[in-house]
Amino acid sequence: MRARQEILERVAEANADFYHAIETGDLDLMERVWAHEEQAPDLVCVNPGWTLLRGRSEILRAWALIMANVPYIQYVLTDTHVGVSGEIAMVTCSENVLTAEDDSPGFVAGGQVVTTNLFVRVGQSWRLWSHHASPVMTDEDGDEDPTAGGATGGL
């Protein structure tokens, strides 16, 4: 049981490294977080409002662009769940995001995104294989509750 807990903690640390890389604009850390194609074929990344990114170079290029153009971003993760099956791990969570989109003092926007991050074991480490983030539509957005009957939830 202790070994399983240690694995779950390592996966959680790899997930935290992903968000830390974004928050600090650390492209070197972002490169270490993502797997290489020989470790995990068909790497994919879906960010809200973006088309699907496929392949390590395309994904890292997009993150470099994001990190270079967002002066401030902070993630508060909630509802985090880590699951592991063999060499694959999945982390689901809600990203509560605060961001500044320009250099104006005090300008901060917020939003919530639900995310699934898949990791693959590489030696003793865990590397990101897939990141998929979808925005959460709230009543403030003018949408109905997606859990209510008949609502489309913005789809």
N, C-alpha and C positions, 0 to 999 in steps of 0.2 A: 504494500500500500504506500509506503514511503517513496518508493521509486516512481510510482504513478504521480504522486504529489509533486515530486521534483520535475517531472516532465511537464506537468501543467504549469508550473512556475516558469520554466524555461520558455514555453510557448507564450505565456503572458508577458515575459520580458522582451521577447522578439516583437510582439505586438506593440508594446510601449516604445521600443526603439523606432518603429515605423513612425509613430506620431511625434516622437521627439525630433526625428530628422526633419519632419515638415515644419514643426514649430521653430526650430533653430536655423532652418535653411541649410542643414548639413548634408550636402550632396554625397560626401564620402560615406556617411552613415547610411544614407538611402541606398547607395550602391551595395553596401554590405548586407542590408536588410533583404533585398530581392535575390531570389535564386538565379542561377544561370540556366540557360536552356537545357544543358546536358543533365542538370539536376532535376528539372521540372519542365517538361515540354509544354509549349503553348502558354507561356506566361500571359496573363491578361489583367487589365485594370480598367474599371469603369468609375469615373467621377461624375457627380451630378451635372447634367447638362452637356457632357462630352460624349463623343462617340467612343466605341470600344477601342482601347489601345491594346495592341498585340505585339509581344516580343520585348525583350529586355531593353534594347536600345531605344525603341519608341516610348516605352514607359518612363525610362530615366530621363529622356529628353523632355517629356511633358512635365515631370516633377521639377526638373531644373527651371523650366519656364515659370511654373507656378511659384516656386520659391524665390525666383528673381523678381517677380512682379507683385507679390503680396507682402506689404511691409509688416503686417502683424497678423498672426493667426494663433489661436489657442483652442485646444480640444479638452473638453471635460467629458470623459467616457462614462456612460451609465449602462445598466442592464447588461454588463459584460458576462459572457459565458464562453468558457473554453472547453472544447471537446477534442479527444484524441482517439484515433484508431490506427494502430500500427505506425506507419511512417507519415501519416497525414494528420494535420490538426486544423481545427476550424475555430475561429473566434468570431462571435457575433456581439454587436454592441450598438448603442446609440451614441453618435457623435454629437455633442452639443458644442457648436462651433461659434467662436467669437472671432471676427476678422475686421481689419481696417483695410479698405480698398484704396485709400489714398493717404497722403501724408498729413491730412488735416488733424490737428490735435482733437482728441475726444471722439472722432468718427469711428464708431464700432457698429458692425452689423452682426446679427446672430441668426442661427438657424439650427435645425436638427436634421440629422441624417442617420439612417439605419445602415449598418455595414456588415458585410461578411468578408472576413479575411481568411484565406486558406494558406497553410504553411506546409512545407515538406521538410522532413528531417534530412539534414546533410551532416553526416558525422554526429557530433554531439550538439550541433546547433540546429536551429529552425529557421528556414528562409521563406520569405513570402512568395507565394505561387500565384495568388489571385486576390485582388482587392476590388470589391464591388460595393459602391455606396449609392444609396437612393434617398432623395429628399423625403421628408415626412410632411405631408400636407396637413395643416391645422385649420381649425375653424376661422382663424384670423386670415387665412389665405382665401376664404370664401368657399371652401369645399366642405362637403358633408363628411361626417365621420366614416372612414372607409370600412369600419367594422359593422356599420348599420346596413340593413338590407337594402339592396339596390344602388348603393353608392358606388361610384367608380373610383374614388380616391384620387382623382386627377389623372387617371390613365386614359 
